[in-house]
Amino acid sequence: MLLGRDTIAARMEQQLTRSDTSVLMNTNRYMRIARVVVDSAKLTQYYAALREGMEMAVRNEPGVLNLWAVSERSNPTHITVFEIYTNVDAYNKHIQTEHFKKYKTAVQNMVKSLELVDVDPIALESKGKM
């Protein structure tokens, strides 16, 4: 059945009034953004610890679906990590792993600030590994 533009727009508007957008995508995925500011004198060491921790998590934890880290081009000490887990239980298991604890210990004196933000999906598209 084809729907007219007005019908689609009306349905989208109704759906977007829901507080949990993950219902729209029919997913129980747990998603979080970590915003990190790193000491500039320790940036190379931080990048290495982050890469190692992320690689171990994706390789060894079935509940870790995606971990993407980026730095701001004009300010490389400002890092954003986008995390996707199968569900909140997978996230809770992740933060109890030895490799996560190793990462946290390694970077504790490198991180100047950390902000964790739980997010809901609106649209997720990917062609695979970058």
N, C-alpha and C positions, 0 to 999 in steps of 0.2 A: 504494500500500500504506500503510495506516495503522499507525503504531507506537504501542504503549502507552507510558504515562508512564514506567514503569520502564525500558523499552528506550531511550527517548530520554535519560533521565538517565544510564544506563550508558554510552551512546555519548559523551555530553558529557563525562563524567568521564574516559573513556579519552582523548579528544581534548585535554582541558585538561592532561593530564600531559605533553604535548609541550612542549618549551621554546620553540618558535616558533609563537606564536598566529596569525601571518599565514598559516600553512598552513591553519588552520581557515577563514579567510575566502577562501582561494584567491586571494591577491593577492601581488604582488611590490612593492607600494607601499613607498616609503621614508618613514618618519614620524619626526618629531623634535619635541620641545618645547624651546623656549628660555625660560629663566627669567631675566629681566633686572631689575636694580635700577638706577634712574636717579637722578641728582642732582636733588633737588627744584627747585633754582634753574634747571634746564635742561629741565624736563619738557615745556613747550610746544614747544621746538625739537626735542626728541627725538620727540614724537608726530608732528610734521610730517615729519621725516626718515624715520621708520618708515613712515608712510602712503605717502609718495612711492616708497620702495623696494619696498614690497609691491605697489603699483599697477603699477609698471613690470614687476615679475617676472611677475605674473599675466597682464598684457596681452601681454608679449613672449616669454615662455618656454613652449613647449608642454608641457614636463615639469613645470611648477609647476601643481599641481592646486588646492590650497587653501593660503592663508595667513590665519590668523585671529589677531588680537592682542586681548587683553583686559587691563584693569588691575583690580586689587583695589579694590573700592568704598571700603573703609575705608583703603586705602593706595595711592593712584594711582601711586606711584613703583615699585610692584611689578607688572611686566608679564609676561604669559605669551603666547608666540607658538606656535601649533600649526601645523605645516607638513606638507603631504602632497605628495609628488613621485611621478611615475610609477615611478621606480626610483632606486637610489643614483647611477647615472650622471647622471640629471637633476639631482640635488642637487649633485653635483660640478661640473656645468656652471654651475649657478646661482651658486655661490660664486666663479666666475671671471668673471662678467659685470661690465661697467662700472658698472651701476646698483647692484649689490651692493657693489662696492668703494667707490663714492661714499658709500653709506650707512655702511659701516664707518668710513671716514675722517671723515665728518661727526659720528658719535656717539662717537668714541673717547674724548673728554674728558667725555662725558655719562654714560657707563655706569660704575656703581660695582662691579657684579658681573654675571657671566654664567655660567649653568649650562646646558649642552646635554645633553639626555637623549634617546637613541634609544628609541622605543617601538614596540610591536607592536599591531595593531588587534585589538579584541575585537568591537566592534559600531560601525558607522558609519552613521548615518542623517541625511538632510538633505532639506529641501524646496527647496533652492536658495539663492540669494543672500539674505542678510538685509538 
